[in-house]
């Protein structure tokens, strides 16, 4: 089989074709090799319809040499009985001077000459391939950042659902209203931090679960701002959060010379204040973790001062905390917030009692 030569116009068209592929790779983040595969598949499927659905069409796409060519291999015969798969020797010799009967020649096909239905089918197959590639790319990108903190740009707010449509690294994702901080007003163009709760592949494509209320967001923020947490010198043992209002975080260091609470607060509160600013003023209580439940519960009820903690039951975990009468409302917190978060942080049900044992009687 003689080598098929390209005309000057074909070379020019090819150059434009490969430039378009590389531009699509940059804009959509889809590897050009994958695009080539999908283009080739789409053209072969479409072109076959012009050849009686016979498996004789080949699409050659060479990225390095910038060759893009579609051919149909036909058998050289004296008498053409099937025009889809056969070619006369006279016509074959015009393509390849060395063509012989019972041999084969590759006939160049100009995709522009495909019938309207075939051309449309080719476009549809290609678009479907691109959609699949985008879904796969988005899924892989978010799976790489699962349980991580990402910076997103608010594109728009859905007026009906109040969901926020975000752009993250060129990909679009949704932050549901239920995962937004209460009373927080998001505006178009805002740069916000979001936590990737989970990434799932569904029949409708990748499903990325984002949150601004998840405790993991606060945990990742502390890892970002406190080098001792990032390098493992200090551990975050647990986080309890009422988004937009208050968070309690328990920290620990096996090194007794390190003050884990002080390190998280930072000089003049600079570290924790940065996190408070990112969270829009949300209050943060940083407490020292202890394996001793009495000590841990006492710490968790801060800023209230605890006089004593009595373990009532270990299964389920129930304890009674006594506080001075003047600290009672502080220990309980507004609408029970402080004791509720302390219970979440420690895993213990906490009954608050005044030191005297009497509730204002």
C-alpha positions as CSV (number, residue, x, y, z in Angstrom):
1,X,0.0,0.0,0.0
2,X,1.4,3.4,-1.0
3,X,1.8,6.1,1.5
4,X,-1.0,8.6,1.3
5,X,0.2,12.2,0.9
6,X,-1.5,15.2,2.3
7,X,-2.2,18.3,0.3
8,X,-1.2,21.8,1.5
9,X,-4.8,22.5,2.3
10,X,-5.1,19.3,4.3
11,X,-2.0,20.1,6.2
12,X,-3.4,23.6,7.0
13,X,-6.7,22.1,8.2
14,X,-4.8,19.6,10.3
15,X,-2.8,22.3,12.0
16,X,-6.0,24.1,12.9
17,X,-7.6,20.9,14.2
18,X,-4.7,20.1,16.5
19,X,-4.6,23.7,17.8
20,X,-8.3,23.4,18.6
21,X,-7.6,20.2,20.5
22,X,-4.9,21.7,22.6
23,X,-7.0,24.8,23.4
24,X,-9.8,22.5,24.6
25,X,-7.3,20.6,26.8
26,X,-6.2,23.9,28.4
27,X,-9.8,25.3,28.8
28,X,-11.5,22.1,30.0
29,X,-8.6,20.3,31.7
30,X,-9.1,17.2,29.6
31,X,-6.0,15.4,28.4
32,X,-5.5,15.8,24.7
33,X,-4.9,12.0,24.3
34,X,-8.4,11.4,25.6
35,X,-9.8,14.0,23.2
36,X,-8.0,12.3,20.3
37,X,-9.5,8.9,21.3
38,X,-13.0,10.3,21.5
39,X,-12.7,12.2,18.2
40,X,-11.5,9.1,16.5
41,X,-14.3,6.9,17.9
42,X,-16.9,9.5,16.9
43,X,-15.7,9.8,13.4
44,X,-15.4,6.1,12.8
45,X,-18.9,5.4,14.1
46,X,-20.3,8.2,12.0
47,X,-18.4,7.4,8.8
48,X,-19.3,3.8,8.8
49,X,-22.9,4.7,8.0
50,X,-21.6,6.0,4.6
51,X,-20.1,2.6,3.9
52,X,-23.0,0.3,4.7
53,X,-21.9,-0.1,8.4
54,X,-18.9,-2.1,7.2
55,X,-15.9,-2.2,9.4
56,X,-13.5,-0.7,6.9
57,X,-13.1,2.9,8.2
58,X,-9.9,4.0,10.0
59,X,-9.2,7.4,11.7
60,X,-5.6,8.2,12.1
61,X,-4.7,11.0,14.5
62,X,-1.0,11.5,15.1
63,X,-0.3,14.2,17.7
64,X,3.4,14.4,17.1
65,X,3.3,14.6,13.3
66,X,0.0,16.5,13.4
67,X,-1.7,14.1,11.0
68,X,-5.4,13.8,10.9
69,X,-6.8,11.4,8.3
70,X,-9.9,9.3,7.7
71,X,-9.7,6.4,5.3
72,X,-11.8,3.5,4.1
73,X,-9.9,0.3,3.0
74,X,-11.4,-1.2,-0.1
75,X,-10.6,-4.4,-2.0
76,X,-9.4,-3.9,-5.6
77,X,-11.6,-6.0,-8.0
78,X,-12.3,-6.3,-11.7
79,X,-16.0,-6.0,-11.3
80,X,-17.4,-4.0,-8.3
81,X,-20.3,-5.8,-6.7
82,X,-20.3,-4.0,-3.4
83,X,-19.4,-0.3,-3.8
84,X,-19.1,0.1,0.0
85,X,-16.2,-2.4,0.3
86,X,-14.8,-2.7,-3.3
87,X,-13.1,-0.5,-5.8
88,X,-12.4,-1.0,-9.5
89,X,-8.7,-1.4,-10.6
90,X,-9.0,1.7,-12.7
91,X,-10.1,3.8,-9.7
92,X,-7.6,2.1,-7.4
93,X,-4.7,2.8,-9.7
94,X,-5.6,6.5,-9.7
95,X,-5.0,6.4,-5.9
96,X,-2.1,4.0,-5.9
97,X,-0.2,3.2,-9.1
98,X,0.9,-0.1,-7.8
99,X,-2.7,-1.3,-7.0
100,X,-3.5,-4.9,-8.0
101,X,-6.7,-6.9,-8.2
102,X,-7.3,-8.8,-4.9
103,X,-5.2,-6.2,-3.2
104,X,-6.4,-3.2,-1.1
105,X,-6.2,0.5,-1.2
106,X,-7.0,3.2,1.4
107,X,-9.4,5.8,0.1
108,X,-9.2,9.2,1.8
109,X,-12.5,10.5,3.2
110,X,-13.1,14.2,3.7
111,X,-15.2,14.4,6.9
112,X,-16.8,17.5,5.4
113,X,-18.3,15.3,2.7
114,X,-20.2,13.1,5.2
115,X,-24.0,13.3,4.9
116,X,-25.8,15.7,7.3
117,X,-27.0,12.8,9.5
118,X,-23.5,11.3,9.6
119,X,-21.9,14.6,10.4
120,X,-24.5,15.3,13.2
121,X,-24.0,11.8,14.6
122,X,-20.3,12.4,14.7
123,X,-20.8,15.6,16.6
124,X,-23.1,13.9,19.0
125,X,-20.7,11.0,19.7
126,X,-17.9,13.5,20.2
127,X,-19.9,15.7,22.6
128,X,-21.0,12.6,24.5
129,X,-17.3,11.6,24.8
130,X,-16.4,15.1,26.0
131,X,-19.1,15.0,28.6
132,X,-17.9,11.7,29.9
133,X,-14.3,13.0,29.9
134,X,-15.4,16.1,31.9
135,X,-17.3,13.9,34.4
136,X,-14.3,11.7,34.9
137,X,-12.0,14.7,35.2
138,X,-14.2,16.4,37.7
139,X,-14.6,13.2,39.7
140,X,-10.9,12.5,39.9
141,X,-10.1,16.2,40.8
142,X,-12.5,16.3,43.7
143,X,-11.7,12.8,44.9
144,X,-8.1,14.0,45.1
145,X,-9.3,16.7,47.5
146,X,-11.8,14.6,49.5
147,X,-12.0,15.7,53.2
148,X,-9.9,18.7,52.3
149,X,-10.3,22.5,52.3
150,X,-10.8,24.3,49.0
151,X,-11.1,27.9,47.9
152,X,-14.2,28.6,45.8
153,X,-15.6,31.6,44.0
154,X,-19.3,32.3,44.2
155,X,-20.7,32.5,40.7
156,X,-24.3,33.1,41.5
157,X,-27.1,32.3,44.0
158,X,-30.1,30.4,42.8
159,X,-33.0,32.7,43.6
160,X,-35.4,29.7,44.1
161,X,-33.3,27.3,46.2
162,X,-30.8,29.8,47.5
163,X,-28.1,27.2,46.7
164,X,-24.7,28.8,45.8
165,X,-23.2,27.9,42.5
166,X,-19.4,27.9,42.9
167,X,-16.4,27.6,40.7
168,X,-13.4,25.6,42.0
169,X,-10.4,25.4,39.8
170,X,-12.4,25.7,36.6
171,X,-15.0,23.1,37.8
172,X,-18.6,24.0,38.8
173,X,-20.1,22.8,42.1
174,X,-23.0,23.5,44.3
175,X,-23.1,24.6,47.9
176,X,-26.6,23.7,49.2
177,X,-28.4,26.2,51.3
178,X,-28.5,23.6,54.1
179,X,-24.6,23.6,54.1
180,X,-24.3,27.4,54.3
181,X,-23.6,29.1,57.6
182,X,-26.9,30.5,59.0
183,X,-27.3,34.3,58.5
184,X,-24.2,34.4,56.3
185,X,-24.8,36.4,53.1
186,X,-22.9,35.1,50.1
187,X,-22.5,37.4,47.1
188,X,-21.4,36.9,43.5
189,X,-17.6,37.1,43.3
190,X,-17.0,36.2,46.9
191,X,-14.0,33.9,47.6
192,X,-14.9,31.4,50.3
193,X,-13.5,28.3,52.0
194,X,-15.5,25.1,51.5
195,X,-14.9,21.6,52.9
196,X,-15.3,18.5,50.7
197,X,-17.4,16.2,52.7
198,X,-17.7,13.4,50.2
199,X,-17.4,12.6,46.5
200,X,-19.6,10.0,44.8
201,X,-20.1,8.8,41.2
202,X,-23.7,8.6,40.3
203,X,-25.8,7.9,37.2
204,X,-26.1,11.6,36.7
205,X,-22.4,12.2,37.1
206,X,-20.0,13.1,39.9
207,X,-21.8,14.3,43.1
208,X,-19.6,16.5,45.2
209,X,-20.9,17.3,48.7
210,X,-19.5,20.6,49.9
211,X,-20.1,22.3,53.3
212,X,-19.4,25.5,55.2
213,X,-20.9,24.1,58.4
214,X,-19.0,20.8,58.7
215,X,-16.6,20.5,61.7
216,X,-14.0,19.3,59.3
217,X,-13.8,22.8,57.9
218,X,-12.6,24.2,61.2
219,X,-10.2,21.3,61.7
220,X,-8.6,22.0,58.3
221,X,-8.4,25.7,59.0
222,X,-6.4,25.0,62.2
223,X,-4.1,22.7,60.3
224,X,-3.4,25.5,57.9
225,X,-2.8,28.2,60.5
226,X,-1.0,26.1,63.2
227,X,2.3,24.5,62.0
228,X,2.4,22.3,65.0
229,X,-0.8,20.6,64.0
230,X,0.3,20.2,60.4
231,X,3.5,18.5,61.4
232,X,1.8,16.3,64.0
233,X,3.3,17.8,67.2
234,X,-0.2,18.8,68.2
235,X,-3.2,16.6,67.6
236,X,-6.8,17.6,67.1
237,X,-8.8,15.1,69.1
238,X,-12.3,16.3,68.4
239,X,-14.4,19.2,67.1
240,X,-17.9,20.2,68.0
241,X,-19.6,23.0,66.0
242,X,-22.7,25.0,65.8
243,X,-21.9,26.8,62.5
244,X,-22.0,30.6,62.6
245,X,-22.2,30.7,66.4
246,X,-19.6,28.6,68.3
247,X,-17.0,25.9,67.9
248,X,-15.2,23.8,70.5
249,X,-12.0,22.1,69.6
250,X,-10.0,19.7,71.8
251,X,-6.2,19.6,71.2
252,X,-3.4,17.4,72.7
253,X,0.3,17.1,72.5
254,X,2.3,14.0,73.8
255,X,5.1,16.4,74.5
256,X,4.5,17.8,78.0
257,X,6.7,20.8,77.2
258,X,4.3,22.0,74.6
259,X,1.2,24.0,75.4
260,X,-1.3,22.8,72.7
261,X,-3.9,25.4,73.6
262,X,-1.5,28.3,73.6
263,X,0.0,27.2,70.3
264,X,-3.4,27.2,68.7
265,X,-4.2,30.6,70.0
266,X,-0.9,32.0,68.9
267,X,0.9,35.1,70.0
268,X,-1.7,37.8,71.0
269,X,-4.3,35.4,69.5
270,X,-3.1,35.9,66.0
271,X,-3.6,32.3,64.8
272,X,-7.1,31.7,66.2
273,X,-8.2,35.2,65.2
274,X,-7.4,34.5,61.5
275,X,-9.7,31.5,61.7
276,X,-12.4,33.5,63.4
277,X,-12.2,36.0,60.6
278,X,-12.6,33.3,57.9
279,X,-15.6,32.0,59.8
280,X,-17.2,35.4,60.0
281,X,-16.7,36.0,63.7
282,X,-17.7,32.5,64.9
283,X,-16.5,32.0,68.5
284,X,-14.0,29.3,69.1
285,X,-13.2,27.6,72.4
286,X,-9.9,25.7,72.4
287,X,-9.6,23.2,75.2
288,X,-7.0,20.7,76.3
289,X,-7.8,17.1,75.7
290,X,-7.4,14.6,78.4
291,X,-8.0,10.8,78.6
292,X,-9.3,11.5,82.1
293,X,-13.0,12.2,81.5
294,X,-13.3,14.3,84.7
295,X,-10.5,16.6,83.4
296,X,-11.8,16.6,79.8
297,X,-15.4,17.5,80.7
298,X,-14.1,20.3,83.0
299,X,-12.1,21.7,80.2
300,X,-14.9,21.3,77.6
301,X,-17.3,23.4,79.7
302,X,-15.1,26.5,79.4
303,X,-15.4,29.4,79.6
304,X,-17.4,28.3,82.7
305,X,-15.4,27.3,85.8
306,X,-16.2,23.8,87.0
307,X,-15.9,22.9,90.6
308,X,-16.3,19.1,90.2
309,X,-17.3,16.3,87.8
310,X,-18.9,13.1,89.0
311,X,-19.1,10.1,86.8
312,X,-22.6,8.7,87.1
313,X,-22.4,5.9,84.4
314,X,-19.8,4.7,81.9
315,X,-22.3,2.9,79.7
316,X,-23.9,5.1,78.6
317,X,-21.5,7.8,79.4
318,X,-23.2,10.2,81.9
319,X,-21.7,12.6,84.3
320,X,-22.7,15.5,86.6
321,X,-20.8,18.7,86.6
322,X,-21.1,21.2,89.5
323,X,-20.4,24.9,88.9
324,X,-20.7,28.0,91.1
325,X,-24.1,29.6,91.0
326,X,-22.6,32.6,89.3
327,X,-21.3,30.3,86.5
328,X,-24.5,28.3,86.0
329,X,-25.8,30.3,83.0
330,X,-22.4,30.4,81.4
331,X,-21.9,26.7,81.8
332,X,-25.3,25.9,80.2
333,X,-25.0,28.7,77.6
334,X,-27.6,30.4,75.5
335,X,-30.4,27.9,74.8
336,X,-28.1,25.2,76.2
337,X,-25.4,25.7,73.5
338,X,-22.3,25.5,75.7
339,X,-23.2,22.2,77.5
340,X,-24.5,20.7,74.2
341,X,-21.2,21.4,72.4
342,X,-19.2,20.1,75.4
343,X,-21.2,16.9,75.3
344,X,-20.5,16.5,71.6
345,X,-16.8,17.3,72.1
346,X,-16.3,14.7,74.9
347,X,-18.9,12.1,74.1
348,X,-20.4,12.4,77.6
349,X,-23.9,13.4,78.5
350,X,-23.4,16.2,81.0
351,X,-25.9,17.3,83.7
352,X,-25.1,20.7,85.0
353,X,-25.8,21.4,88.7
354,X,-25.0,24.5,90.8
355,X,-22.4,23.9,93.5
356,X,-25.0,24.3,96.2
357,X,-27.2,21.7,94.7
358,X,-30.2,24.0,94.4
359,X,-31.4,25.7,91.3
360,X,-32.3,29.1,92.6
361,X,-34.4,27.8,95.5
